[in-house]
Amino acid sequence: MKVTINGNAGELPDGMTVAEAVRTLTALTSGVAVAVNDVVVSRGSWESTALAENDRVEVLTAVQGG
């Protein structure tokens, strides 16, 4: 299926979940937020939220510094 992640169009397997998509982008286990089609997906819902054709996904990671 075609999806856009962080502004980049690409192909993902049908039925891929938010959790699986996040794992393809980062190994971080904390400090990560996800929105699908401009709606924030709570971390507790990542495993059960399947992505669909033409979804827009934004994966944000917290950055610390000064």
C-alpha positions as a Markdown table, in Angstrom:
| # | Residue | x | y | z |
|---|---|---|---|---|
| 1 | Met | 0.0 | 0.0 | 0.0 |
| 2 | Lys | 1.1 | 3.6 | -0.6 |
| 3 | Val | 1.6 | 5.8 | 2.4 |
| 4 | Thr | 3.5 | 9.0 | 3.2 |
| 5 | Ile | 5.8 | 8.9 | 6.2 |
| 6 | Asn | 7.3 | 12.2 | 7.3 |
| 7 | Gly | 6.7 | 13.7 | 3.8 |
| 8 | Asn | 8.2 | 10.8 | 1.9 |
| 9 | Ala | 6.0 | 8.6 | -0.2 |
| 10 | Gly | 6.6 | 4.9 | -0.1 |
| 11 | Glu | 5.2 | 1.4 | -0.1 |
| 12 | Leu | 4.4 | -0.6 | 3.0 |
| 13 | Pro | 2.9 | -4.1 | 3.3 |
| 14 | Asp | -0.9 | -4.2 | 3.6 |
| 15 | Gly | -2.1 | -4.2 | 7.2 |
| 16 | Met | 1.1 | -2.8 | 8.6 |
| 17 | Thr | 0.5 | -1.3 | 12.0 |
| 18 | Val | 1.7 | 2.0 | 13.4 |
| 19 | Ala | 4.1 | 0.1 | 15.7 |
| 20 | Glu | 5.6 | -1.8 | 12.8 |
| 21 | Ala | 6.0 | 1.4 | 10.8 |
| 22 | Val | 7.7 | 3.2 | 13.7 |
| 23 | Arg | 10.1 | 0.3 | 14.2 |
| 24 | Thr | 11.2 | 0.6 | 10.5 |
| 25 | Leu | 12.2 | 4.3 | 11.2 |
| 26 | Thr | 13.7 | 4.3 | 14.6 |
| 27 | Ala | 15.0 | 2.0 | 17.3 |
| 28 | Leu | 14.0 | 4.4 | 20.0 |
| 29 | Thr | 11.5 | 3.1 | 22.5 |
| 30 | Ser | 10.7 | 6.4 | 24.2 |
| 31 | Gly | 10.3 | 10.0 | 23.2 |
| 32 | Val | 8.4 | 9.1 | 20.0 |
| 33 | Ala | 5.0 | 10.5 | 19.0 |
| 34 | Val | 2.9 | 9.5 | 16.0 |
| 35 | Ala | 0.1 | 11.1 | 14.1 |
| 36 | Val | -1.9 | 9.5 | 11.3 |
| 37 | Asn | -3.8 | 11.8 | 9.0 |
| 38 | Asp | -3.2 | 14.7 | 11.5 |
| 39 | Val | -4.6 | 12.7 | 14.4 |
| 40 | Val | -2.3 | 11.7 | 17.3 |
| 41 | Val | -2.2 | 8.0 | 17.9 |
| 42 | Ser | -1.6 | 7.1 | 21.6 |
| 43 | Arg | 1.2 | 4.7 | 22.2 |
| 44 | Gly | -1.2 | 2.2 | 23.7 |
| 45 | Ser | -2.9 | 2.0 | 20.3 |
| 46 | Trp | 0.1 | 1.6 | 18.1 |
| 47 | Glu | -0.1 | -2.2 | 17.9 |
| 48 | Ser | -3.8 | -2.3 | 17.1 |
| 49 | Thr | -3.8 | 0.7 | 14.6 |
| 50 | Ala | -3.4 | -0.6 | 11.1 |
| 51 | Leu | -2.3 | 1.8 | 8.4 |
| 52 | Ala | -4.4 | 2.2 | 5.2 |
| 53 | Glu | -3.8 | 3.2 | 1.6 |
| 54 | Asn | -2.8 | 6.8 | 1.2 |
| 55 | Asp | -2.4 | 7.4 | 5.0 |
| 56 | Arg | -0.1 | 10.3 | 6.0 |
| 57 | Val | 2.0 | 9.4 | 8.9 |
| 58 | Glu | 4.2 | 11.7 | 11.0 |
| 59 | Val | 6.7 | 10.2 | 13.4 |
| 60 | Leu | 8.4 | 12.7 | 15.7 |
| 61 | Thr | 11.2 | 12.0 | 18.1 |
| 62 | Ala | 12.2 | 14.2 | 21.0 |
| 63 | Val | 15.5 | 15.9 | 20.8 |
| 64 | Gln | 17.4 | 17.2 | 23.7 |
| 65 | Gly | 20.1 | 19.8 | 23.5 |
| 66 | Gly | 21.0 | 23.3 | 24.1 |
